[in-house]
Amino acid sequence: MKEVDEIELIKSVGNKIRDARILKGFSQVTLSYDANIPKNQVGRIERGEISTSITTLFKICKALNIQMQELFIIQEIK
């Protein structure tokens, strides 16, 4: 399995958050409100533009009703 670098990890986490949000039928605004974080921060996290804190990830997971560890399951990258 190829080692995952930091940028790939940040993008993977963002993609998983976006997928979970869409699956729940939430807009970025709804997620930002439920997680009590700025809307532009949700977008930046989902696009993998920023590395966010564990506290923010916890708030997002709580709002989406998902387990935090789900964000860090990395599939083999080709």
Beta strands, then each sheet from edge to edge (+ up, - down):
end
